[in-house]
Amino acid sequence: MLFDTHAHLNDEKFNDDREETIARARENGVSYICNIGYNRETIETSLELTRTYDFIYTAIGWHPQDAKTLTDEDLAWIEKLASEEDKVVAIGEIGLDYYWDTSPKDIQQDVFRKQIRLARKLKLPIIIHDRDAHQDILDILREEKAEEVGGIMHCFSGSPEMARQCIDMNFYISLGGPVTFKNAKKPKEVAEMVPLERLLIETDCPYLTPEPYRGKRNESAYVRYVAEKIAELKNISFEQLAEITTANAKNLFHIKE
């Protein structure tokens, strides 16, 4: 039983074989998937997936790369969907991206704050996108009292010390394909130090494909390789790791099934 807590199965890279890709995930022991809607188009297609597959849930929000396009109407729409759609389990992915210069930093920060406030209003956890913005992420999470709802540090790329600070703010640390890369020292250190009760796994498919498929398109079935590597690093069985991380995700997302 595996839970891929971050997938983009509505991405165009799956247009030719989406159904088969999702079937392969099930065949490889993936019991639950949280698919991400991060702008108008992907929110709509992610919701469609949740209506087609009973084991797929969604998080909806506005990605920092698209921050400059967010309108008040968009924010109200997200609030309406999150209030009315049972399978919306989080607000996200939201955060800051200082690597891709597609939206000014001040606008990214404003949009990030607005969505944290929305999540607190709705009492939903948040899924954080953080690229080259570690300190600003931590500062905004503290200032906006994000610990009230907690959430996920998606595809965590920070240090063990940053992970501790995030855990102290009621966040789970989610690791994906990079933990399997041979020269990826930091993700392995994080995997070793994060308490099992604060650990999640993900693919971020079609991106960040784990070994042994690195360089090819990622898919939810490959979350198994992430789980196997972390189990090895923590010196526990694959079954234990799968069971614990799935229970963590279900608890965070309030999934009872």
N, C-alpha and C positions, 0 to 999 in steps of 0.2 A: 504493500500500500504506500504509494508515493504521492506527494502534493507538489505540483509545479506551481509555485506561487507567483510567477511572473512570465507570461507568454504573450506573444503577438501573433496568434494564429490567424487573425484577420488581415495580416500583412499580404501584400500582393505576391510575395514570393511563394505563397501557398495556393495561389489561385488555380493551379493545374491539378493539385492532389490533396486539397485540404481534408477531405473526408478520409482518405487513406492515411494521412498523417495522424489524424486524431485517433483512428482505429489502431495504429501502431503504438500510440501512447498507452492505450488501454491494454494492449497485448503485452506491454513491457511493465505492467504493474502500476500505471499512473491512475489513481482513483479520483483525483480532483485536480482541476486546473483553474487558476485565476488569470483570466485574459484581461489585457489592459486597453482601455479607450482613452486616448490622450488629446483628442481634438474632435471637432464636429463629426468628421467622417468616421473616424475609428471608434468613437463612442457608439455610434449607430450600428456599425458592423459587429462590434463586440457584444452589444445587447442581443443582436440576432443570433450569435453563437450560443448565448445562454438560453435562448428559447428553443434552440434545436437540440442541445445536449444537456441532460439533467445534471451532469457532473462538472459542467463549466460554469464558473461564476465570473464576475467582472468587477474591476475598479475603474472609476471614471474620474477624469480631471483634465487639466490643461498643462501640457508639457512646457518646461521652461523655454525650449527652443521656439515655441509658438506663442510665447507670452504676449508679444506686442499685438497679437490678433484677438486676444480675449476681450469681449464686450460685457457690459452688465447683463445683457440678454443671455449671453452664453452662460454666465455664472448662475443666473436664475434657472436656466434650463437644466444645468447640472444638479442644482438643488432639487428641482421637481423630480427628475429621474431618480435621484438617490433616495428620495422620500417615498416614491411610488413603486419602484421596481425591487422586488424581494431579493433578486440575485446580485444587486449592487452591494458589495461587501466592504468597500473602502473608497476613499477619495485618492486618486493618483493615476498616473504617476505625476507628482508635482515636485518642485524643488528648484535647483539652480544648475545651469550648465555654462561654465565660463570657458569651455574648450571651443564650442561652436559659437561663433560671433553672429548669431541670428536675431537676438533680441537684447536691447541694452540692459545692463546689470540692474539699474534702478527699477526698470519695468518688471524684470524677472522677480526681483525681491518683493515688489508690491503685489504681483499676482500670486506669488508663493504665500504671502501673509494672508491674503484674502481667502485662499483655499484652506489654509489651516483654520481660520475662523469659521469657515463654512463647515468643516469637518467637526469642529467642537460643537457647533450648533446642532448638527445632525447626530452627534455622538457616534461617528464612524472613524475607524483608524485611517491613517494616511500612509501612502507608499512614496518614499523619497527617492528622487533622482538627484544624485550629487556627482558632478564632474568638475574637478579642479576648483571646488568651492567649499572645502571642508569647514573652515572657520565660520564663514557666513551662514552656512547651513546650521551649525551648532548654535550660533548666536540667535538666529531667527526662531529656531525651535524653542529655545529657552524663553525668549521675549514674548512669543505668542502662546506660551503655556501648552505646548503640544503634548506634554506628558499626560494631559487629561484624557487624551484619546489613544496615544501611543501609535504604533504602526511598524513599518518595515523600512530598514535601510537597504534598499534594493541594490543587488549586485555590489555589495559593500567593497569600497576600494581604499578605505582609510587604514590607519594604523591600529594596532591592538589598543592603544590608549584611547583613541577616538571611539573605538567600539565600546569600551567601558563607559565612556561618557554617554553614548547613545543608550546603552542598556539602563543606565541610571535614570534616563528620561523615559523609560517605559517602551523602548523600541526593541524589536527583534533584529538580528543581523542575518541577512540572507546572502548566501554565496552561490555563485553559478560556475560556469565553465572555467574561468581563470584559475580556480583552485586546483584544477587538474593539470595546468600547464607546468612543464618541467622546471622552468626558471622563475616561476611566480612565488617568490619567498613570502611576501606580505600576506596574501590570502591564506596561505598555509598556517602562518603564525596566528592569524585571526581565528581560523578554524580550530586550532588547538586550544586557544584561550577562552573562546565564547562558551558559557555554560550551555549544556544541552537544552535546557528549558528556554533558552533565548535564541535558538538557532533555527533557521529556515533554509530551504533549498529552492533553486529556480533554474530556468534555462535562459530567459530573455530571448527565446527563439523568435526570429531566425538568426539572431546575433549570438556572439560569444560562445561558439560551439566548443564543447569540451574535447579533450583527447578521448578516444583515438580518431575523432572525426574533425579535428581542428582544421579550418580552412574551407570546410563544406558548410552547407546550410544547416543551421541548428533546428531541432524539433523537440517537442515535449518528451518523447520517449528517452531522450538522452539525459534527462535529469537523473537517471539511474547511475550514470558515470560520476556525476557530482556527489551523489550519496555514497557511492562506493569509496571514492577518494577520501571524503570526510570521515567515514567510518574507520578507514585505515589509519588516518591521522589521529583519531581519538581512541584507537585501539578497542573498538566495540564492533559488534556484528552489523552487517548491512541491515538486517531485519530490525535491530534495535534503533538504528539511526532513522530508518524509514518510519517506524512507528512513532517515534518521539517527534520528529519534524512535522509529520502529518497531524498529530494531536495538537502541536503548537499552532499550526495554521488554522485548524478548525476552531480552536479556542479564540484566536485573534479575530477571525472573521465571523464568529458566532454561527458556525455551521453545525447543525445538530445531527444530520444524517450519518 
